[in-house]
Amino acid sequence: MSITDVLSAEDIAAALQECQDPDTFEPQKFFQTSGLSKMTASQVKDVFRFIDNDQSGYLDEDELKFFLQKFESGARELTESETKSLMAAADTDGDGKVGADEFQEMVHS
């Protein structure tokens, strides 16, 4: 699966443009611009599986750090503060990782 199978390359490019500078990543804005927030819960979970490098069923901080690069290989890494902020926003059960349901809830919040 390629991310452009479910999201348009133009929307992804626009979303990445908005957060190209360090510490400018805003998850909700990214989800809106990229089109993720308009997807069904099932489609968002498909994207989650694409982002889940080790296919563990969870995203840890290391995987979140490279979140933008899953949308475009040349994109920047998230800063430590952006990574921690994204984890805090998504990890509703406090287990230190983000499950597919938590990811989908964050995208649609």
Summary of the structure (lengths in Angstrom):
residues: 109
radius of gyration: 12.4
end to end distance: 25.4
largest distance: 34.9
contacts: 296
relative contact order: 0.18
helix: 57%
strand: 4%
